[in-house]
């Protein structure tokens, strides 16, 4: 006697993932388009930068400190400079409402050049033990 196996009836929840996956993919495509647009806008904002700004447009207006000045420290201590040492640089930046955008503009004016694999400026991190010194957070 032959037994007939019946496939279990698929529930609606098992059918939905395909539709959800499709919607998620469409959202990612939109996000990629938006991201490309944002990168273009940032490049237009900072055409003379000798580094890549990897801070979102929304974060550019974030205030870094409520002080009227900060010191930005750039230590060239990554492996990219192992053959050609560079001294640590300090940039004194003064102003009201010191935002990410303001600091980037001042660093460009001062000639900051991140000539290595770590040329993506991702933000500014306050140095431990200092209320006015920040280091450039870079990535590759």
C-alpha positions in Angstrom: 0.0 0.0 0.0 1.4 3.4 -1.0 1.1 6.2 1.3 0.5 9.7 -0.1 2.4 12.4 1.6 0.5 15.6 1.8 2.5 18.7 1.9 1.6 20.8 4.9 -0.5 23.7 4.0 1.6 26.8 3.9 0.4 29.5 6.1 0.1 33.1 5.0 3.1 34.0 7.2 5.3 31.7 5.1 4.3 33.4 1.9 4.9 36.9 3.1 8.7 36.9 3.4 9.1 37.1 -0.4 7.0 40.2 -0.5 8.8 41.7 2.5 12.2 40.8 1.0 11.2 42.6 -2.2 10.0 45.7 -0.3 13.3 45.6 1.8 15.3 45.5 -1.4 13.4 48.4 -2.8 14.1 50.4 0.4 17.8 49.6 0.2 17.9 50.7 -3.4 16.3 54.0 -2.4 18.8 54.3 0.5 21.7 53.7 -1.9 20.4 56.4 -4.2 19.9 58.8 -1.3 23.4 58.0 -0.1 24.9 58.7 -3.5 23.1 62.0 -3.6 24.3 62.9 -0.1 27.9 62.1 -1.1 27.6 64.4 -4.1 26.2 67.2 -2.0 29.0 66.8 0.6 31.6 66.9 -2.2 30.0 70.1 -3.5 30.0 71.7 0.0 33.8 70.9 0.5 35.4 71.0 -3.0 38.9 71.8 -1.7 39.1 69.2 1.0 42.2 67.0 0.9 40.2 64.3 2.7 36.8 62.7 2.4 34.0 63.9 4.6 32.2 60.8 5.9 29.8 62.7 8.2 26.1 62.7 7.1 24.5 66.0 6.0 22.3 65.9 9.1 25.3 65.6 11.4 27.2 68.5 9.8 25.2 71.0 11.9 25.7 69.2 15.2 27.4 71.4 17.7 30.7 69.8 18.9 31.2 72.0 21.9 29.7 75.0 23.6 33.1 76.5 24.1 34.3 79.4 21.8 37.4 77.6 20.7 38.7 74.0 20.3 42.0 72.5 19.4 41.9 69.7 16.8 44.7 67.2 17.1 45.8 65.1 14.1 48.4 62.4 15.0 49.8 60.7 12.0 50.5 57.5 13.8 48.9 54.9 11.5 50.8 52.3 9.5 50.6 54.5 6.4 53.3 56.8 7.8 55.6 54.1 9.0 58.2 54.9 6.3 57.8 58.7 6.4 57.0 60.0 9.9 54.9 63.1 10.2 54.7 65.3 13.3 51.4 65.6 15.1 49.5 68.7 14.0 47.3 70.9 16.1 44.6 73.3 14.7 43.2 76.1 16.9 39.6 76.8 15.9 37.7 79.7 17.3 34.1 80.7 16.8 30.5 80.5 18.2 28.4 77.4 17.6 31.3 75.2 16.6 29.7 72.5 14.4 31.2 69.6 12.4 30.7 71.7 9.3 32.5 74.7 10.8 35.5 72.6 11.9 35.7 70.9 8.5 35.7 74.3 6.8 38.5 75.6 9.1 40.6 72.4 8.6 40.3 72.9 4.8 41.4 76.5 5.2 44.4 75.4 7.3 45.4 72.9 4.7 44.7 69.6 6.4 45.9 66.8 4.1 45.2 63.2 5.1 47.5 61.6 2.5 47.0 58.0 3.5 44.5 55.2 3.5 42.7 56.7 6.5 41.3 59.8 4.7 37.7 59.5 5.7 36.8 62.0 8.4 34.1 60.4 10.4 33.8 62.9 13.2 35.7 64.5 16.1 36.2 62.8 19.5 37.0 64.7 22.6 40.4 63.8 24.0 40.1 62.2 27.5 41.2 64.6 30.2 40.7 67.7 28.1 37.7 70.0 27.8 38.9 71.7 24.6 41.0 69.2 22.6 39.4 66.9 20.0 41.0 64.3 17.7 39.9 63.6 14.2 38.2 60.3 13.9 39.3 58.8 10.6 38.6 55.6 8.8 39.5 53.8 5.6 
